[in-house]
Amino acid sequence: MTPAAGPRATGGRLAAVATGLGRATAWAGGLAFFAIFVVNLAQMVARQVGHGWLWVTDLSQLLLLWTVMLGSVAAYCFAEHITTGWLDSKLTGRPLRVLLVVLRVAEIGFFAIVTAAGLSVAQARDHIPYVQLGVPTSWAYAAIPVAGVLLLVAAVTMPLRAHGFPPPVPESDLERSPA
């Protein structure tokens, strides 16, 4: 077996999936946010020169959910989410590895629940249209199961701890300098 075909190469390729997924969702979420910004800015101008558009609120609500869910996926992929820090900064070796595996299994379970619940909500909203857009509100709520699936892919492909990101060292209250 060549060195490039070893476990590190496979782990590197899997980690690249999570990194690419993080970049793609960050861009998609950013574009959705930009669309919200531009449409609402245009709405403010349109109100000053005419009557504005009634559909802006519906579109903003639809895009907001996609922005939040895609941003959540990006945050998870780049380890910019809420993490444990106290216990894993105290552990090393096998106990640390066990903790990280347990946490990853819990994350995968949570993402599976998000996917199933989001699918249920999206299906329930399929017959409720946005008043002005005329499209089903399930288009917005589809962001939840889509994000759930993307989070599952990220959780399976990400390393347990990103290289170069040691666990945070908690700062005790006594070491803090007064503000």
CORBELZI-V671551 format. One record per residue. N is the residue number from 1. RES is the residue in one letter. PHI is phi as a letter, one per 30 degrees, with the letter a starting at -180 (none if undefined). OMEGA is omega in degrees with one decimal (999 if undefined). NEAR is the number of other ideal C-beta (glycine too) atoms within 10 Angstrom. Layout:
[[N | RES | PHI | OMEGA | NEAR] [N | RES | PHI | OMEGA | NEAR]]
This chain:
[[1 | M | none | 179.5 | 6] [2 | T | d | 179.6 | 6] [3 | P | e | -178.3 | 7] [4 | A | d | -177.6 | 8] [5 | A | c | -178.5 | 9] [6 | G | d | -177.9 | 11] [7 | P | d | -179.8 | 8] [8 | R | d | -179.3 | 10] [9 | A | d | 178.4 | 12] [10 | T | d | 178.1 | 10] [11 | G | d | 178.3 | 14] [12 | G | d | 178.9 | 13] [13 | R | d | 177.9 | 10] [14 | L | d | 178.3 | 14] [15 | A | d | 178.4 | 16] [16 | A | d | 176.5 | 11] [17 | V | d | 179.7 | 15] [18 | A | d | 179.0 | 23] [19 | T | d | 177.6 | 16] [20 | G | d | 177.1 | 12] [21 | L | d | 177.9 | 20] [22 | G | d | 179.0 | 21] [23 | R | d | -178.3 | 13] [24 | A | d | -179.1 | 15] [25 | T | d | 176.1 | 25] [26 | A | d | 178.0 | 18] [27 | W | d | -179.0 | 12] [28 | A | d | 177.0 | 17] [29 | G | d | 177.3 | 23] [30 | G | d | 177.5 | 14] [31 | L | d | 177.0 | 14] [32 | A | d | 177.5 | 21] [33 | F | d | 178.5 | 17] [34 | F | d | 177.7 | 12] [35 | A | d | 176.8 | 16] [36 | I | e | -178.8 | 19] [37 | F | d | -177.0 | 12] [38 | V | d | -178.2 | 10] [39 | V | d | 179.6 | 16] [40 | N | d | 174.8 | 13] [41 | L | d | 176.9 | 10] [42 | A | d | 178.5 | 13] [43 | Q | d | 179.2 | 18] [44 | M | d | 178.2 | 10] [45 | V | d | -178.5 | 10] [46 | A | d | 178.4 | 13] [47 | R | d | -179.7 | 12] [48 | Q | d | -177.1 | 8] [49 | V | c | -177.7 | 7] [50 | G | a | -176.6 | 8] [51 | H | c | -178.1 | 7] [52 | G | i | -176.3 | 14] [53 | W | b | -178.8 | 15] [54 | L | d | -174.0 | 11] [55 | W | d | -175.6 | 15] [56 | V | d | -179.4 | 19] [57 | T | d | 179.0 | 16] [58 | D | d | -179.5 | 19] [59 | L | d | 178.6 | 20] [60 | S | d | 177.9 | 16] [61 | Q | d | 179.5 | 14] [62 | L | d | -177.1 | 22] [63 | L | d | -179.2 | 21] [64 | L | d | 179.9 | 15] [65 | L | d | 176.7 | 18] [66 | W | d | 178.6 | 24] [67 | T | d | -178.0 | 21] [68 | V | d | -176.1 | 15] [69 | M | d | 177.2 | 27] [70 | L | d | 175.3 | 24] [71 | G | d | 177.3 | 19] [72 | S | d | 178.0 | 20] [73 | V | d | 179.2 | 28] [74 | A | d | 179.9 | 23] [75 | A | d | 179.4 | 16] [76 | Y | d | -178.1 | 23] [77 | C | d | -178.9 | 28] [78 | F | c | 178.2 | 18] [79 | A | h | 178.6 | 14] [80 | E | c | -177.7 | 12] [81 | H | c | 177.6 | 12] [82 | I | d | -177.9 | 7] [83 | T | b | 171.7 | 12] [84 | T | d | -178.5 | 12] [85 | G | b | -174.4 | 12] [86 | W | d | -174.5 | 10] [87 | L | d | -177.4 | 13] [88 | D | d | 173.3 | 18] [89 | S | d | 179.9 | 14] [90 | K | c | -175.1 | 13] [91 | L | c | 173.8 | 14] [92 | T | b | 173.7 | 10] [93 | G | i | -175.6 | 7] [94 | R | d | 178.5 | 8] [95 | P | e | 177.7 | 12] [96 | L | d | 179.9 | 17] [97 | R | d | 178.2 | 13] [98 | V | d | 178.5 | 11] [99 | L | e | -178.7 | 16] [100 | L | d | 177.2 | 17] [101 | V | d | 178.6 | 11] [102 | V | d | 178.9 | 10] [103 | L | d | 179.8 | 15] [104 | R | d | 177.4 | 16] [105 | V | d | 177.2 | 11] [106 | A | d | 177.4 | 10] [107 | E | d | -179.8 | 17] [108 | I | d | 176.8 | 14] [109 | G | d | 178.9 | 11] [110 | F | d | -179.7 | 14] [111 | F | d | 176.2 | 22] [112 | A | d | 177.3 | 15] [113 | I | d | 177.9 | 11] [114 | V | e | -179.5 | 19] [115 | T | d | -178.2 | 19] [116 | A | d | -179.7 | 12] [117 | A | d | 178.8 | 13] [118 | G | d | 176.8 | 20] [119 | L | d | 178.3 | 17] [120 | S | d | 179.5 | 13] [121 | V | d | -179.9 | 16] [122 | A | d | 178.5 | 20] [123 | Q | d | 179.7 | 13] [124 | A | d | -178.2 | 12] [125 | R | d | -174.9 | 16] [126 | D | d | -177.7 | 14] [127 | H | c | 178.9 | 9] [128 | I | c | -176.7 | 11] [129 | P | d | 166.5 | 15] [130 | Y | d | -174.3 | 17] [131 | V | d | -174.9 | 11] [132 | Q | d | -179.2 | 13] [133 | L | d | -179.7 | 17] [134 | G | i | 177.5 | 9] [135 | V | c | -179.7 | 13] [136 | P | d | 176.5 | 16] [137 | T | d | 176.7 | 22] [138 | S | d | 176.6 | 16] [139 | W | d | 177.0 | 17] [140 | A | d | -175.6 | 21] [141 | Y | d | 174.1 | 24] [142 | A | d | 178.1 | 22] [143 | A | d | -176.5 | 24] [144 | I | d | 178.9 | 21] [145 | P | d | 176.7 | 20] [146 | V | d | 177.4 | 19] [147 | A | d | 178.0 | 25] [148 | G | e | 178.9 | 23] [149 | V | d | 178.5 | 16] [150 | L | d | 177.0 | 24] [151 | L | d | 176.0 | 24] [152 | L | d | 178.1 | 17] [153 | V | d | 179.7 | 16] [154 | A | d | -178.0 | 22] [155 | A | d | -179.0 | 19] [156 | V | d | -174.9 | 13] [157 | T | c | -178.7 | 18] [158 | M | d | 171.6 | 23] [159 | P | d | -179.6 | 15] [160 | L | d | 175.6 | 11] [161 | R | b | -178.2 | 16] [162 | A | d | 178.5 | 14] [163 | H | d | 178.5 | 9] [164 | G | i | 178.7 | 5] [165 | F | c | 177.4 | 11] [166 | P | d | 178.8 | 10] [167 | P | d | 179.7 | 18] [168 | P | d | 176.9 | 12] [169 | V | c | -178.3 | 10] [170 | P | d | 179.2 | 12] [171 | E | c | -179.1 | 8] [172 | S | d | 179.8 | 7] [173 | D | d | -177.7 | 6] [174 | L | d | -178.2 | 5] [175 | E | d | -178.5 | 7] [176 | R | d | 175.9 | 8] [177 | S | d | 179.9 | 4] [178 | P | d | -178.0 | 3] [179 | A | d | 999 | 3]]
